Amino acid sequence: MIEQPDEGGSAASRPAHRVEGDSVGGTNRRRQQRPSAPRPAGQPTPARPVTPKPQWRETFDSWGGVPVFGALAVGVVIIALLIYSNRPGSSVGTHPFEPFPRAEVNGRVAGKPDALVKIVEFADFQCPFCKQWSDNVEKQLLEEFVNTGRASIQYVSFAFLGEESKRAAQAAECAADQKRFWEYHDLLFARQGKENSGVYSTSNLKKFGGEVKAKYSDFDTAKFDQCVDSGEKAGAVDAQTKQASDAGVRSTPSFIINGASLSGVQPIETFRQAIIAAETAAKK
């Protein structure tokens, strides 16, 4: 095949599809195969020798071959999936449920609405550090500043650790409809287990509602269960998570104290200094 060069390059520099055979004078000539000599009349055509099956193949076929072994393979996969799906999850925490008293509760806010210092807490119910802060530092902060009227604290769900974080936060919002947000908040941390291990399953979250009912007879578990099952609080939790992201929160627990940021499980002394500084600035 003769290639015509285009402007700026020769035919030799461009790839081309080549046809097999000799090329002479710009035409392609294919090699001719000589015809084989005719076989004498009456001579049988030799048969292709049959290769005996290997021993493993004979055994394989005798046991049923591909259909049987294929079915066995599918069965093994199904059994493995069942074992995995039914593996034991993390056990539910067994800490005593003792809600800590909070003054002037209004939804997710505890403390006087006109307190000079306003603390915003961003947390995830599956976060072990949030539990550590709640169990240790928060109680001191409530006693010293919130219940005395010097500060208020607002809880904002930053549900970023998985679906169970979202479900737990939604259940807490359902409890808030009956003015029991903080009690359910304390219970969730008391029952915390490993992340996304089934501790905050829908059935467990409703059982936790029963624990609230045991302490507060006015808590309507039927109403609470319906709220949890409906998923109606998903939008509220998503909005809080967006609020946290918009505020620049990248870890939990995180706090904003009158505009000043603080993160991590800081000791009570660190919060004490931050609150006093905010209080002093607010009085000027």
C-alpha positions, 0 to 999 in steps of 0.5 A: 500500500502506498501512503500519500504524505500530508503537509508537514510530514512523510508517510513513513512517520505516520502509523498505518494498518499493514496488509500481510503479504509481499508488496510489489509495484504498489500492489499487494500480492498474497502468497499462494499455497500449493495444493496438497497431493490427493489421498489415494482412494480407499485410504482412510482419513487418519482420526485425531488422537483422543487425549485421555482426561487427567485424573483430576478431571475424571474425578471432578466430572464423576462428582457432578462437574461444574453444576455441582461445584458451582452450587457449592461455591454459591452456598459457601458465599451465602453461609459466609454472608449470614455469619458476617451479618449475624456476628455479635456487635458491641454490647450496650453500655451498662453505666447507671442512668442518672440524669444530671439536673439542669436549670431552665431547660428549653429544648437543646438549651440548658441555663438562663436565656439571658446568661452573659456567657453562651456555650455551644457544644458540637458533639456526636453521640457515638464519639467516645471523647464526647462521652468522656467530656459529658461524664466528667467535665460537663457535670462540673461546668453545669454545677459551677456555671449553668445551674448558677445562671452564669452561662447557658449551654446549647447542644448541636448534633454533629452527626458525622460518624455514621448512620447510627450517629444520625439515628441517635440524634434523631431519637434525642430530638424526638425526646425533646418534643416531650421536654426530655432531650437532656435526659435522653442525651445522658442516657445515650452516652451511658449506653454508648458502645463501639461505633456503628456496631448496632448499639444505636439500632432503632429497636435499642433507641426505643428501648432507651425510651422505655428507660426514660419512661421508668424514671418519668411517668409522663413520658409517652413511649408510644408517641416517642416510638412513632417519632423514631420510626417515622424518621421525621427528625432527619431534617433537623439533625441534618440542619444541625450537622450543616450548622457545625460544618458552617461554623468550621467544626472539624472534630468533636467535641468542639465548643464556641464560648461567646464566639471563641473556639475551644476543642477537645476534652479540655479540663474544667480549668480550661473552661473556667478560664474561657468562661470567666474571660467571656464573662468579663468581656461581656460586662464591659 
